[in-house]
Amino acid sequence: MKLKVEDCSEYIVTRIDEIIVKKIIKCCVWALFLPCMLNVILLFDCIRQRFTADGGSLAVLAVCFSLLGISFGGIYLWLLVMPVFDRVKTGLRVRMMIGGQRLVYYGLYGMTAQLFIFILFYIRKAGPYDFSLGVLIANGIVAVIGGFLLVAVGAVRIFFTSRRLSIARRLVMLLTMWIPLVNLFVLLYACRLVYEEYDFEREKVRLRDLRIDSELCKTRYPLLMVHGVGFRDLRYFNYWGRIPSELMRNGASVHYGNQEAFGTIAYNGEDIRTRIYQIMEETGAPKVNIIAHSKGGLDARYAISTLKMAPYVASLTTMSTPHRGCRFVDYACRLPEGLYRLVARCFDHTFGKLGDQNPDFYTATHQFSTEASYRFNRETPDVKGVYYQSYASKMKYPWSHLLLSIPWCMIKPLEGDNDGLVSTESAKWGEFQGVFSNQHMRGISHGDMIDLKRQDYKGFDVVEVYVQIVAKLKERGF
């Protein structure tokens, strides 16, 4: 039996109507329940007066109070502690986060409703019941504490679970928490960010469900991801953030360069050559696809051209790599020689303890100068048979990334658009695929391109960016 289009449309509309009705009923229940829960003492006194007037038993009254108190207390604790239920299965962190937002809204609604209750029962003394001063005072204290606790616990849950709350935004929340009205606007702004993040996470889960078993990123050759300067491929802090796990979820075979943090291009090129041989032996693949960030792109180019690894590399994708150097490094190289070497020795000592076998901060940083880059490009030409492509990103303002604000200000008048370390023009190599940014004030920084902060930004999903890059490599037969 085949379903007609009209039948399917009618079914969908009916289901949508049912969902809307359920949500309306749920909202109405909570709208009535929250004021009752916060004004539990008034509610108990109403029941007591009614029972007394009707000649009810004190034992029955005590049982009613006990059951009602346990129910209200249990539901209140459940609201404070438990994550919300989500059919989409966004994960515990996200459910705790959106639960925090709802707690804030519940608390604000409860305190707003309390104003009307205060007017009715405290000022006008409306209704058939006669409340004593002690009952009114006790109820007011419980209602205020209960509403404030909902807001406070909700704010704490948001503070510790939201990824869209940057360090600066968290500092603003802490600094304004004692300023009336200002703290309310800050908290409502945080709630809006939380909703956007929740909506983003739900869409991501749905997208994963649609892609299940699609092997969108299962390329012909395994991926070798090569990090940039100043970092290492650590086990407990992935340089690439959430990107590798998403690629593997979509079928990719991911491996890491494991080169040194402050090794020279030549030294790290040797590490990459070793890793390519290891990956070929482990997987049985005849080649690899390299995705490299920042200086890692120069290390990979050296391995391909100078170390003759081109037959074993199908493609090289560089992300924000300074192929033509950085002019602000030219200025940094003019610092007093003694001071520069002192700083270099400090870095070498530190990264030597972190695992580098041959750290050389002085040489590695000088290799970013425009003069050194010109010589490198002349001596390291592209090799026919290897597909080269590149991407760049750009920050829009210095406050987009505070740690990169100074170099951004230095690069902007010299080279134009940049990501805080590398200009757009310097990042172009091979087949240039474009500049990543967004439609908002922040832009996308050098660190954002590797998911350094594990944050999502409006108009830019870094994880999805890499999924699409690898999917295109697969389409090209790599």
Secondary structure, 3 states (H helix, E strand, C coil): CCCCHHHHHHHHHHHHHHHHHHHHHHHHHHHHHHHHHHCHHHHHHHHHHHHHHHCCCHHHHHHHHHHHHHHHHHHHHHHHHCCCCCCCCCCHHHHHHHHHHHHHHHHHHHHHHHHHHHHHHHHCCCCCCCCCHHHHHHHHHHHHHHHHHHHHHHHHHHHHHCCCCCHHHHHHHHHHCCCCCHHHHHHHHHHHHHHHHHHHHHHHHHHHHHHCCCCCCCCCCCEEEECCCCCCCCCCCCCCCCHHHHHHHCCCCEEECCCCCCCCHHHHHHHHHHHHHHHHHHHCCCCEEEEEECHHHHHHHHHHHCCCCHHHEEEEEEECCCCCCCHHHHHHCCCCHHHHHHHHHHHHHHHHHCCCCCCCHHHHHHCCCHHHHHHHHHHCCCCCCCEEEEEEECECCHHHCHHHHHHHHHHHHHHCCECCCCEHHHHCCCEEEEEECCCCCCECCCCHHHCCCCCCECCECHHHHHHHHHHHHHHCCC
